[in-house]
Amino acid sequence: MSLTLSAGRMFAGIFSCAQPHAPPVTLIFHDNPPQIRTGQPPTRMMSLRKKSISPDYGGAFPEVDGLTSGTFKIKYSLNFTDEEQVMRDSACVWTKNARISVTYTPVIYISKKAPPGSCRYKETIAHEMRHVGADLSSINEFLPEIRSSAEAALAPQHDPRPVRKKEVDAFQKKISNRLSRTIEKITAALQRTRKIRQMKIDTRQEYERLSHACPQER
């Protein structure tokens, strides 16, 4: 997570804090195009496969023509406003706004045994793009929940009370941590969904189809 704190200070001789509204949350999704890395040695492909969730079905399919690694990241920044109470050495603090950035970067690795232009390459790319599509579908489904959960996490929890000025930073950090925990829970749920959908693509039937798709090149 990344955290950016800024405070716009206003002065008022008050002794309590007015109930603020929930801050606006700006959500931005960065959908990066797939990076395609061709010419990978078979040993490299097998090494990547061992680190992935793709099943090997007991070694029934020893050749790996393609593999997709999708990186999903969420970062956020918060801006705070604090209204100083001059006579009490305290301040009313609340979140002014929030910005959440969701980034998805897929990398597709292709074996050198499936060179560009070949039948194996075309079949492999088509298969790997199904993985990218499954990831994008999952992320897009979760975007509204990310926004709504962030709004709920940042909404005032109770009638706000002044915070001692030396405790303002700690109070802002507390709000940030609440948002961080919320995002972590959503991220975990999204990753579980992604895993289930990806495994449904890599079925034994699909592997058998791919292994027999281009007999003239095997």
RALIN-V550828 format. One record per pair of residues at least 24 apart in sequence whose ideal C-beta (glycine too) atoms are under 10 Angstrom apart, sorted by the first residue. I is the first residue (numbers start at 0). GAP is how many residues later the second one is. If there is no record, write none. Layout:
BEGIN
i | gap
I | GAP
I | GAP
END
This chain:
BEGIN
i | gap
0 | 72
0 | 73
0 | 74
0 | 75
0 | 76
0 | 175
0 | 176
0 | 178
0 | 179
0 | 182
0 | 183
1 | 72
1 | 73
1 | 74
1 | 75
1 | 99
2 | 72
2 | 73
2 | 74
2 | 75
2 | 169
2 | 170
2 | 173
2 | 174
2 | 176
2 | 177
3 | 71
3 | 72
3 | 73
3 | 74
3 | 75
3 | 76
3 | 95
3 | 172
4 | 72
4 | 73
4 | 74
4 | 75
4 | 163
4 | 164
4 | 167
4 | 168
4 | 170
4 | 171
5 | 71
5 | 72
5 | 73
5 | 74
5 | 75
5 | 90
5 | 166
6 | 72
6 | 73
6 | 74
6 | 75
6 | 76
6 | 77
6 | 84
6 | 86
6 | 89
6 | 161
6 | 162
6 | 165
7 | 71
7 | 72
7 | 73
7 | 74
7 | 75
7 | 88
8 | 72
8 | 73
8 | 74
8 | 75
8 | 82
9 | 71
9 | 72
9 | 73
9 | 74
9 | 81
9 | 82
10 | 72
10 | 73
10 | 74
10 | 75
10 | 80
11 | 71
11 | 72
11 | 73
11 | 74
11 | 75
11 | 79
11 | 80
12 | 71
12 | 72
12 | 73
12 | 74
12 | 75
13 | 69
13 | 70
13 | 71
13 | 72
13 | 73
13 | 74
13 | 76
13 | 78
13 | 148
14 | 70
14 | 72
14 | 73
14 | 75
14 | 146
14 | 147
15 | 69
15 | 76
15 | 143
15 | 144
15 | 145
15 | 146
16 | 66
16 | 68
16 | 73
16 | 74
16 | 75
16 | 76
16 | 77
16 | 139
16 | 142
16 | 143
16 | 144
16 | 145
16 | 146
17 | 65
17 | 74
17 | 76
17 | 141
17 | 142
18 | 75
18 | 137
18 | 139
18 | 140
18 | 141
19 | 61
19 | 63
19 | 72
19 | 73
19 | 74
19 | 75
19 | 76
19 | 135
19 | 136
19 | 140
20 | 73
20 | 134
20 | 135
21 | 72
21 | 73
21 | 76
21 | 128
21 | 129
21 | 130
21 | 131
21 | 132
21 | 133
21 | 134
22 | 55
22 | 56
22 | 57
22 | 58
22 | 71
22 | 72
22 | 73
22 | 74
22 | 75
22 | 127
22 | 128
22 | 131
22 | 132
22 | 133
22 | 152
23 | 71
23 | 72
23 | 73
23 | 74
23 | 75
23 | 127
23 | 130
24 | 51
24 | 53
24 | 70
24 | 72
24 | 73
24 | 74
24 | 75
24 | 121
24 | 122
24 | 123
24 | 124
24 | 125
24 | 126
24 | 127
24 | 128
24 | 129
24 | 154
25 | 50
25 | 51
25 | 71
25 | 72
25 | 73
25 | 74
25 | 75
25 | 121
25 | 124
26 | 47
26 | 49
26 | 71
26 | 72
26 | 73
26 | 74
26 | 75
26 | 116
26 | 117
26 | 119
26 | 120
26 | 121
26 | 123
26 | 124
27 | 47
27 | 71
27 | 72
27 | 73
27 | 74
27 | 75
27 | 115
28 | 71
28 | 72
28 | 73
28 | 74
28 | 75
28 | 107
28 | 110
28 | 111
28 | 114
28 | 117
29 | 43
29 | 71
29 | 72
29 | 73
29 | 74
29 | 75
30 | 71
30 | 72
30 | 73
30 | 74
30 | 75
30 | 101
30 | 104
30 | 105
30 | 108
30 | 109
31 | 38
31 | 39
31 | 71
31 | 72
31 | 73
31 | 74
31 | 75
32 | 72
32 | 73
32 | 99
33 | 34
33 | 36
33 | 71
33 | 72
33 | 73
33 | 74
33 | 91
33 | 94
33 | 95
33 | 97
33 | 98
34 | 34
34 | 70
34 | 71
34 | 72
34 | 73
34 | 74
35 | 30
35 | 32
35 | 70
35 | 71
35 | 72
35 | 73
35 | 74
35 | 80
35 | 85
35 | 89
35 | 92
36 | 30
36 | 32
36 | 70
36 | 71
36 | 72
36 | 73
37 | 28
37 | 70
37 | 71
37 | 72
37 | 73
37 | 74
37 | 76
37 | 77
37 | 78
37 | 83
37 | 86
37 | 87
38 | 70
38 | 71
38 | 72
38 | 73
38 | 74
38 | 75
38 | 76
38 | 77
39 | 24
39 | 25
39 | 26
39 | 27
39 | 69
39 | 70
39 | 71
39 | 72
39 | 73
39 | 74
40 | 70
40 | 71
40 | 72
41 | 69
41 | 70
41 | 71
43 | 65
43 | 67
43 | 68
44 | 64
44 | 65
44 | 66
44 | 67
44 | 68
44 | 69
45 | 65
47 | 59
47 | 61
48 | 60
51 | 146
51 | 150
52 | 141
52 | 142
52 | 143
52 | 145
52 | 146
52 | 149
53 | 77
53 | 144
53 | 145
53 | 147
53 | 148
53 | 153
54 | 144
54 | 147
54 | 148
54 | 149
54 | 152
55 | 146
55 | 151
56 | 145
56 | 146
56 | 147
56 | 150
56 | 151
57 | 146
59 | 144
59 | 147
59 | 148
59 | 151
60 | 141
60 | 143
60 | 146
60 | 147
60 | 149
60 | 150
61 | 149
62 | 48
62 | 50
62 | 51
62 | 57
62 | 144
62 | 147
62 | 148
62 | 155
63 | 45
63 | 46
63 | 47
63 | 49
63 | 50
63 | 60
63 | 143
64 | 44
64 | 45
64 | 46
64 | 47
64 | 48
64 | 49
64 | 53
64 | 55
64 | 56
64 | 58
64 | 59
64 | 60
64 | 62
64 | 63
64 | 145
64 | 146
64 | 148
64 | 149
65 | 42
65 | 43
65 | 44
65 | 45
65 | 48
65 | 54
65 | 55
65 | 57
65 | 58
65 | 59
65 | 60
65 | 61
65 | 62
65 | 63
65 | 65
65 | 144
66 | 40
66 | 41
66 | 42
66 | 43
66 | 44
66 | 57
66 | 60
66 | 61
66 | 64
66 | 135
67 | 38
67 | 39
67 | 40
67 | 41
67 | 59
67 | 60
67 | 61
67 | 62
67 | 63
67 | 64
67 | 66
67 | 67
67 | 130
67 | 133
68 | 36
68 | 37
68 | 38
68 | 39
68 | 40
68 | 62
69 | 34
69 | 35
69 | 36
69 | 37
69 | 38
69 | 61
69 | 62
69 | 64
69 | 65
69 | 66
69 | 68
69 | 69
69 | 124
69 | 128
70 | 32
70 | 33
70 | 34
70 | 35
70 | 36
70 | 64
71 | 30
71 | 31
71 | 32
71 | 33
71 | 34
71 | 63
71 | 66
71 | 67
71 | 70
71 | 115
71 | 118
71 | 119
71 | 122
72 | 28
72 | 29
72 | 30
72 | 31
72 | 32
72 | 114
73 | 26
73 | 27
73 | 28
73 | 29
73 | 72
73 | 76
73 | 106
73 | 109
73 | 110
73 | 112
73 | 113
73 | 116
74 | 24
74 | 25
74 | 26
74 | 27
74 | 28
74 | 108
75 | 24
75 | 25
75 | 26
75 | 70
75 | 74
75 | 100
75 | 103
75 | 104
75 | 107
76 | 24
76 | 99
77 | 76
77 | 94
77 | 95
77 | 97
77 | 98
77 | 101
78 | 93
79 | 88
79 | 89
79 | 91
79 | 92
79 | 95
79 | 96
81 | 80
81 | 81
81 | 83
81 | 86
81 | 89
81 | 90
82 | 79
83 | 78
83 | 81
83 | 84
84 | 77
84 | 78
84 | 79
84 | 80
87 | 74
87 | 76
87 | 77
88 | 73
88 | 75
88 | 76
88 | 77
89 | 71
89 | 72
89 | 73
89 | 74
89 | 75
89 | 76
89 | 77
89 | 78
90 | 71
90 | 72
90 | 73
90 | 74
90 | 76
90 | 77
90 | 80
91 | 68
91 | 69
91 | 70
91 | 71
92 | 67
92 | 68
92 | 69
92 | 70
92 | 72
92 | 74
92 | 75
92 | 76
92 | 78
92 | 79
92 | 81
92 | 82
93 | 60
93 | 62
93 | 66
93 | 77
93 | 78
93 | 81
94 | 58
94 | 59
94 | 60
94 | 61
94 | 77
94 | 80
94 | 81
94 | 84
96 | 57
97 | 49
97 | 52
97 | 53
97 | 55
97 | 56
97 | 77
97 | 78
97 | 81
99 | 43
99 | 46
99 | 47
99 | 50
99 | 79
99 | 83
101 | 37
101 | 38
101 | 40
101 | 41
101 | 44
101 | 45
101 | 81
101 | 85
101 | 88
102 | 36
103 | 28
103 | 31
103 | 32
103 | 34
103 | 35
103 | 36
105 | 25
105 | 26
105 | 27
105 | 29
105 | 30
106 | 25
107 | 24
112 | 104
112 | 105
113 | 100
113 | 103
114 | 102
117 | 96
117 | 98
117 | 99
118 | 94
118 | 95
118 | 96
118 | 97
118 | 98
118 | 99
119 | 90
119 | 93
119 | 94
119 | 96
119 | 97
119 | 98
120 | 93
120 | 96
121 | 91
121 | 92
122 | 86
122 | 87
122 | 88
122 | 90
122 | 91
122 | 94
123 | 86
123 | 89
123 | 90
125 | 84
125 | 87
126 | 74
126 | 75
126 | 79
126 | 80
126 | 82
126 | 83
126 | 86
127 | 73
129 | 67
129 | 68
129 | 70
129 | 71
129 | 72
129 | 76
130 | 63
130 | 66
130 | 67
130 | 70
130 | 71
132 | 64
132 | 68
133 | 59
133 | 60
133 | 62
133 | 63
133 | 64
133 | 65
133 | 66
133 | 67
134 | 55
134 | 58
134 | 59
134 | 62
134 | 63
136 | 56
136 | 57
136 | 60
137 | 52
137 | 53
137 | 54
137 | 55
137 | 56
137 | 57
137 | 58
137 | 59
137 | 60
138 | 51
138 | 54
138 | 55
140 | 49
140 | 52
141 | 44
141 | 45
141 | 47
141 | 48
141 | 51
141 | 52
142 | 43
142 | 47
144 | 41
144 | 44
144 | 45
145 | 36
145 | 37
145 | 40
145 | 41
145 | 44
147 | 38
148 | 30
148 | 33
148 | 34
148 | 36
148 | 37
149 | 29
149 | 32
149 | 33
149 | 36
150 | 28
150 | 31
151 | 26
151 | 27
151 | 30
152 | 24
152 | 25
152 | 26
152 | 27
152 | 28
152 | 29
152 | 30
152 | 32
153 | 24
153 | 25
153 | 28
END
